[in-house]
């Protein structure tokens, strides 16, 4: 899995990393049992503090998407194997409607966040 961060973005770096893992899980790019890079290795490759990566991994662990195992690192959990096809279809319909209304991705995401509260 390739990680990218934008140090100039308003979103914190740890949240950017966690979001990329969440998206990869939802797309099915990572499977249960798959290992993510070790925190030290990932931090070095992204030129960030190891605590940034650990924060992202701990948030994902708290959400049930990762298991942190001493010696094995971060492993995608069985929960991540859920079928997201219906959600993807619903989101595709939302994206079509947002485009029809000429609504940008940020505004659409804000509406989704509001709806999920």
Backbone as JSON Lines, residues from 0, in Angstrom:
{"i":0,"aa":"X","n":[0.85,-1.17,0.0],"ca":[0.0,0.0,0.0],"c":[0.89,1.23,0.0]}
{"i":1,"aa":"X","n":[0.58,2.15,-0.87],"ca":[1.36,3.38,-1.0],"c":[0.67,4.49,-0.21]}
{"i":2,"aa":"X","n":[1.41,5.11,0.69],"ca":[0.88,6.21,1.48],"c":[1.42,7.52,0.97]}
{"i":3,"aa":"X","n":[0.56,8.52,0.96],"ca":[0.97,9.87,0.59],"c":[0.39,10.83,1.62]}
{"i":4,"aa":"X","n":[1.19,11.81,2.0],"ca":[0.7,12.83,2.91],"c":[1.0,14.2,2.31]}
{"i":5,"aa":"X","n":[0.21,15.15,2.72],"ca":[0.39,16.53,2.28],"c":[0.64,17.38,3.52]}
{"i":6,"aa":"X","n":[1.91,17.73,3.78],"ca":[2.21,18.51,4.98],"c":[1.58,19.89,4.98]}
{"i":7,"aa":"X","n":[1.12,20.38,3.83],"ca":[0.51,21.71,3.76],"c":[-1.0,21.66,3.97]}
{"i":8,"aa":"X","n":[-1.59,20.47,4.0],"ca":[-3.04,20.33,4.17],"c":[-3.45,20.71,5.58]}
{"i":9,"aa":"X","n":[-4.7,21.12,5.72],"ca":[-5.19,21.48,7.06],"c":[-5.47,20.24,7.91]}
{"i":10,"aa":"X","n":[-5.7,19.11,7.27],"ca":[-5.95,17.86,7.98],"c":[-4.65,17.36,8.61]}
{"i":11,"aa":"X","n":[-4.69,16.97,9.89],"ca":[-3.47,16.47,10.54],"c":[-2.9,15.26,9.81]}
{"i":12,"aa":"X","n":[-1.58,15.11,9.88],"ca":[-0.91,14.02,9.17],"c":[-1.41,12.65,9.6]}
{"i":13,"aa":"X","n":[-1.62,12.45,10.9],"ca":[-2.07,11.13,11.36],"c":[-3.45,10.82,10.79]}
{"i":14,"aa":"X","n":[-4.29,11.84,10.65],"ca":[-5.63,11.64,10.11],"c":[-5.57,11.36,8.61]}
{"i":15,"aa":"X","n":[-4.62,11.96,7.91],"ca":[-4.43,11.65,6.49],"c":[-4.06,10.18,6.32]}
{"i":16,"aa":"X","n":[-3.16,9.7,7.16],"ca":[-2.74,8.29,7.07],"c":[-3.9,7.35,7.39]}
{"i":17,"aa":"X","n":[-4.6,7.64,8.49],"ca":[-5.72,6.79,8.88],"c":[-6.8,6.79,7.8]}
{"i":18,"aa":"X","n":[-7.06,7.93,7.2],"ca":[-8.05,8.03,6.14],"c":[-7.69,7.2,4.93]}
{"i":19,"aa":"X","n":[-6.4,7.15,4.61],"ca":[-5.97,6.35,3.47],"c":[-6.17,4.86,3.73]}
{"i":20,"aa":"X","n":[-5.94,4.43,4.96],"ca":[-6.17,3.02,5.3],"c":[-7.66,2.72,5.25]}
{"i":21,"aa":"X","n":[-8.48,3.6,5.83],"ca":[-9.93,3.4,5.8],"c":[-10.43,3.28,4.36]}
{"i":22,"aa":"X","n":[-9.96,4.16,3.5],"ca":[-10.39,4.14,2.09],"c":[-9.94,2.85,1.41]}
{"i":23,"aa":"X","n":[-8.71,2.41,1.69],"ca":[-8.21,1.17,1.09],"c":[-9.04,-0.03,1.55]}
{"i":24,"aa":"X","n":[-9.45,-0.03,2.8],"ca":[-10.3,-1.1,3.32],"c":[-11.65,-1.07,2.6]}
{"i":25,"aa":"X","n":[-12.25,0.11,2.49],"ca":[-13.56,0.22,1.85],"c":[-13.51,-0.18,0.38]}
{"i":26,"aa":"X","n":[-12.41,0.11,-0.29],"ca":[-12.26,-0.26,-1.7],"c":[-11.91,-1.74,-1.88]}
{"i":27,"aa":"X","n":[-11.49,-2.38,-0.8],"ca":[-11.07,-3.77,-0.89],"c":[-9.62,-3.93,-1.33]}
{"i":28,"aa":"X","n":[-8.85,-2.84,-1.26],"ca":[-7.44,-2.9,-1.65],"c":[-6.58,-3.64,-0.63]}
{"i":29,"aa":"X","n":[-7.03,-3.67,0.61],"ca":[-6.34,-4.44,1.65],"c":[-7.32,-5.46,2.22]}
{"i":30,"aa":"X","n":[-6.82,-6.59,2.58],"ca":[-7.65,-7.71,3.03],"c":[-7.33,-8.05,4.48]}
{"i":31,"aa":"X","n":[-8.27,-8.69,5.16],"ca":[-8.0,-9.14,6.53],"c":[-6.75,-10.01,6.57]}
{"i":32,"aa":"X","n":[-5.94,-9.77,7.59],"ca":[-4.7,-10.52,7.76],"c":[-3.5,-9.85,7.11]}
{"i":33,"aa":"X","n":[-3.75,-8.88,6.25],"ca":[-2.65,-8.19,5.57],"c":[-1.94,-7.26,6.55]}
{"i":34,"aa":"X","n":[-0.63,-7.23,6.43],"ca":[0.19,-6.39,7.32],"c":[0.45,-5.04,6.67]}
{"i":35,"aa":"X","n":[0.41,-4.0,7.5],"ca":[0.81,-2.67,7.07],"c":[2.27,-2.47,7.44]}
{"i":36,"aa":"X","n":[2.92,-1.49,6.84],"ca":[4.33,-1.26,7.19],"c":[4.49,-0.95,8.67]}
{"i":37,"aa":"X","n":[5.62,-1.33,9.21],"ca":[5.92,-0.99,10.59],"c":[5.94,0.52,10.78]}
{"i":38,"aa":"X","n":[5.6,0.97,11.97],"ca":[5.5,2.4,12.24],"c":[6.82,3.13,11.97]}
{"i":39,"aa":"X","n":[7.92,2.54,12.39],"ca":[9.22,3.19,12.18],"c":[9.56,3.29,10.69]}
{"i":40,"aa":"X","n":[9.33,2.2,9.98],"ca":[9.62,2.19,8.54],"c":[8.75,3.19,7.79]}
{"i":41,"aa":"X","n":[7.45,3.2,8.11],"ca":[6.55,4.12,7.43],"c":[6.89,5.56,7.77]}
{"i":42,"aa":"X","n":[7.19,5.83,9.03],"ca":[7.56,7.19,9.43],"c":[8.81,7.65,8.68]}
{"i":43,"aa":"X","n":[9.77,6.77,8.55],"ca":[11.01,7.12,7.84],"c":[10.73,7.38,6.36]}
{"i":44,"aa":"X","n":[9.89,6.55,5.75],"ca":[9.63,6.72,4.32],"c":[8.83,7.99,4.04]}
{"i":45,"aa":"X","n":[8.02,8.43,5.0],"ca":[7.21,9.64,4.82],"c":[7.87,10.87,5.42]}
{"i":46,"aa":"X","n":[8.99,10.65,6.09],"ca":[9.7,11.74,6.76],"c":[8.82,12.44,7.79]}
{"i":47,"aa":"X","n":[8.16,11.61,8.63],"ca":[7.35,12.13,9.73],"c":[7.79,11.46,11.02]}
{"i":48,"aa":"X","n":[7.33,11.99,12.12],"ca":[7.64,11.42,13.42],"c":[6.93,10.08,13.58]}
{"i":49,"aa":"X","n":[7.57,9.13,14.21],"ca":[6.98,7.8,14.4],"c":[5.68,7.89,15.2]}
{"i":50,"aa":"X","n":[5.56,8.88,16.07],"ca":[4.34,9.03,16.87],"c":[3.15,9.42,15.99]}
{"i":51,"aa":"X","n":[3.41,10.07,14.88],"ca":[2.34,10.4,13.93],"c":[1.74,9.11,13.37]}
{"i":52,"aa":"X","n":[2.58,8.19,12.96],"ca":[2.12,6.91,12.42],"c":[1.44,6.1,13.53]}
{"i":53,"aa":"X","n":[2.03,6.07,14.7],"ca":[1.43,5.33,15.81],"c":[0.05,5.88,16.16]}
{"i":54,"aa":"X","n":[-0.11,7.2,16.11],"ca":[-1.41,7.81,16.39],"c":[-2.44,7.32,15.37]}
{"i":55,"aa":"X","n":[-2.09,7.31,14.1],"ca":[-3.0,6.82,13.06],"c":[-3.33,5.35,13.3]}
{"i":56,"aa":"X","n":[-2.32,4.55,13.55],"ca":[-2.54,3.12,13.79],"c":[-3.41,2.88,15.03]}
{"i":57,"aa":"X","n":[-3.19,3.65,16.08],"ca":[-3.99,3.48,17.3],"c":[-5.45,3.87,17.07]}
{"i":58,"aa":"X","n":[-5.68,4.92,16.29],"ca":[-7.06,5.29,15.96],"c":[-7.74,4.18,15.18]}
{"i":59,"aa":"X","n":[-7.03,3.6,14.22],"ca":[-7.58,2.5,13.43],"c":[-7.81,1.27,14.3]}
{"i":60,"aa":"X","n":[-6.94,1.04,15.26],"ca":[-7.14,-0.06,16.2],"c":[-8.4,0.18,17.02]}
{"i":61,"aa":"X","n":[-8.58,1.41,17.5],"ca":[-9.76,1.74,18.3],"c":[-11.05,1.58,17.5]}
{"i":62,"aa":"X","n":[-10.98,1.76,16.18],"ca":[-12.13,1.58,15.29],"c":[-12.36,0.12,14.94]}
{"i":63,"aa":"X","n":[-11.41,-0.74,15.3],"ca":[-11.54,-2.16,15.01],"c":[-11.03,-2.58,13.64]}
{"i":64,"aa":"X","n":[-10.34,-1.69,12.93],"ca":[-9.83,-2.03,11.6],"c":[-8.43,-2.63,11.63]}
{"i":65,"aa":"X","n":[-7.7,-2.36,12.7],"ca":[-6.32,-2.86,12.83],"c":[-6.16,-3.56,14.16]}
{"i":66,"aa":"X","n":[-5.28,-4.53,14.13],"ca":[-4.82,-5.17,15.34],"c":[-3.33,-4.86,15.43]}
{"i":67,"aa":"X","n":[-2.9,-4.36,16.56],"ca":[-1.48,-4.08,16.75],"c":[-0.88,-5.22,17.54]}
{"i":68,"aa":"X","n":[0.03,-5.94,16.9],"ca":[0.64,-7.12,17.52],"c":[2.13,-6.9,17.66]}
{"i":69,"aa":"X","n":[2.59,-7.07,18.87],"ca":[4.02,-6.92,19.12],"c":[4.78,-7.95,18.29]}
{"i":70,"aa":"X","n":[5.73,-7.47,17.53],"ca":[6.53,-8.35,16.7],"c":[5.95,-8.57,15.31]}
{"i":71,"aa":"X","n":[4.64,-8.42,15.15],"ca":[4.0,-8.59,13.83],"c":[3.56,-7.27,13.23]}
{"i":72,"aa":"X","n":[3.46,-6.24,14.06],"ca":[3.07,-4.93,13.56],"c":[1.58,-4.76,13.44]}
{"i":73,"aa":"X","n":[1.17,-3.94,12.51],"ca":[-0.24,-3.61,12.29],"c":[-0.84,-4.56,11.27]}
{"i":74,"aa":"X","n":[-1.91,-5.25,11.67],"ca":[-2.55,-6.26,10.82],"c":[-4.02,-5.89,10.64]}
{"i":75,"aa":"X","n":[-4.49,-5.93,9.41],"ca":[-5.89,-5.64,9.1],"c":[-6.77,-6.73,9.73]}
{"i":76,"aa":"X","n":[-7.84,-6.32,10.41],"ca":[-8.71,-7.27,11.12],"c":[-9.76,-7.87,10.19]}
{"i":77,"aa":"X","n":[-10.45,-8.89,10.68],"ca":[-11.54,-9.52,9.93],"c":[-12.67,-8.54,9.68]}
{"i":78,"aa":"X","n":[-12.88,-7.62,10.6],"ca":[-13.94,-6.62,10.45],"c":[-13.76,-5.83,9.15]}
{"i":79,"aa":"X","n":[-12.53,-5.68,8.73],"ca":[-12.24,-4.92,7.51],"c":[-12.7,-5.66,6.27]}
{"i":80,"aa":"X","n":[-13.08,-6.92,6.41],"ca":[-13.52,-7.69,5.26],"c":[-15.0,-7.53,4.95]}
{"i":81,"aa":"X","n":[-15.66,-6.58,5.61],"ca":[-17.09,-6.37,5.39],"c":[-17.36,-6.02,3.92]}
{"i":82,"aa":"X","n":[-18.55,-6.33,3.48],"ca":[-18.96,-6.04,2.1],"c":[-19.48,-4.6,2.03]}
{"i":83,"aa":"X","n":[-18.75,-3.76,1.34],"ca":[-19.12,-2.35,1.22],"c":[-19.79,-2.05,-0.11]}
{"i":84,"aa":"X","n":[-20.23,-3.05,-0.85],"ca":[-20.76,-2.81,-2.2],"c":[-22.02,-1.94,-2.16]}
{"i":85,"aa":"X","n":[-22.92,-2.17,-1.22],"ca":[-24.14,-1.35,-1.16],"c":[-23.79,0.1,-0.79]}
{"i":86,"aa":"X","n":[-22.85,0.27,0.11],"ca":[-22.43,1.62,0.49],"c":[-21.79,2.32,-0.69]}
{"i":87,"aa":"X","n":[-20.92,1.59,-1.42],"ca":[-20.29,2.19,-2.6],"c":[-21.32,2.61,-3.63]}
{"i":88,"aa":"X","n":[-22.35,1.79,-3.83],"ca":[-23.4,2.13,-4.79],"c":[-24.16,3.37,-4.33]}
{"i":89,"aa":"X","n":[-24.47,3.45,-3.04],"ca":[-25.17,4.63,-2.51],"c":[-24.31,5.88,-2.65]}
{"i":90,"aa":"X","n":[-23.02,5.74,-2.39],"ca":[-22.13,6.89,-2.52],"c":[-21.96,7.32,-3.97]}
{"i":91,"aa":"X","n":[-21.98,6.36,-4.89],"ca":[-21.92,6.7,-6.31],"c":[-23.14,7.52,-6.7]}
{"i":92,"aa":"X","n":[-24.3,7.16,-6.15],"ca":[-25.52,7.92,-6.42],"c":[-25.42,9.33,-5.83]}
{"i":93,"aa":"X","n":[-24.86,9.44,-4.64],"ca":[-24.65,10.76,-4.02],"c":[-23.7,11.59,-4.87]}
{"i":94,"aa":"X","n":[-22.63,10.97,-5.36],"ca":[-21.66,11.69,-6.2],"c":[-22.32,12.18,-7.49]}
{"i":95,"aa":"X","n":[-23.15,11.35,-8.1],"ca":[-23.85,11.78,-9.32],"c":[-24.75,12.98,-9.03]}
{"i":96,"aa":"X","n":[-25.47,12.91,-7.92],"ca":[-26.37,14.01,-7.56],"c":[-25.58,15.27,-7.23]}
{"i":97,"aa":"X","n":[-24.46,15.13,-6.55],"ca":[-23.62,16.29,-6.23],"c":[-23.11,16.94,-7.51]}
{"i":98,"aa":"X","n":[-22.69,16.13,-8.47],"ca":[-22.23,16.68,-9.76],"c":[-23.38,17.39,-10.48]}
{"i":99,"aa":"X","n":[-24.56,16.8,-10.44],"ca":[-25.73,17.4,-11.09],"c":[-26.02,18.78,-10.49]}
{"i":100,"aa":"X","n":[-25.83,18.9,-9.18],"ca":[-26.07,20.17,-8.49],"c":[-24.85,21.08,-8.52]}
{"i":101,"aa":"X","n":[-23.78,20.63,-9.18],"ca":[-22.53,21.38,-9.26],"c":[-21.97,21.66,-7.86]}
{"i":102,"aa":"X","n":[-22.05,20.64,-7.02],"ca":[-21.57,20.72,-5.65],"c":[-20.2,20.05,-5.59]}
{"i":103,"aa":"X","n":[-19.21,20.74,-5.04],"ca":[-17.86,20.21,-4.96],"c":[-17.72,19.09,-3.94]}
{"i":104,"aa":"X","n":[-16.61,18.34,-4.01],"ca":[-16.39,17.22,-3.08],"c":[-16.38,17.63,-1.62]}
{"i":105,"aa":"X","n":[-15.79,18.79,-1.31],"ca":[-15.72,19.21,0.09],"c":[-17.11,19.51,0.64]}
{"i":106,"aa":"X","n":[-17.94,20.18,-0.15],"ca":[-19.29,20.48,0.3],"c":[-20.11,19.2,0.46]}
{"i":107,"aa":"X","n":[-19.94,18.27,-0.47],"ca":[-20.65,16.99,-0.37],"c":[-20.19,16.22,0.87]}
{"i":108,"aa":"X","n":[-18.89,16.24,1.13],"ca":[-18.35,15.55,2.31],"c":[-18.88,16.2,3.59]}
{"i":109,"aa":"X","n":[-18.99,17.52,3.59],"ca":[-19.55,18.22,4.76],"c":[-20.98,17.78,5.02]}
{"i":110,"aa":"X","n":[-21.76,17.66,3.96],"ca":[-23.14,17.19,4.1],"c":[-23.19,15.76,4.63]}
{"i":111,"aa":"X","n":[-22.29,14.92,4.17],"ca":[-22.24,13.54,4.65],"c":[-21.86,13.51,6.13]}
{"i":112,"aa":"X","n":[-20.86,14.29,6.5],"ca":[-20.46,14.35,7.93],"c":[-21.64,14.8,8.79]}
{"i":113,"aa":"X","n":[-22.36,15.79,8.32],"ca":[-23.5,16.3,9.06],"c":[-24.59,15.21,9.2]}
{"i":114,"aa":"X","n":[-24.83,14.49,8.13],"ca":[-25.84,13.43,8.15],"c":[-25.48,12.29,9.09]}
{"i":115,"aa":"X","n":[-24.18,12.08,9.3],"ca":[-23.74,10.96,10.14],"c":[-23.69,11.31,11.62]}
{"i":116,"aa":"X","n":[-23.98,12.53,11.96],"ca":[-23.95,12.92,13.4],"c":[-25.15,12.41,14.12]}
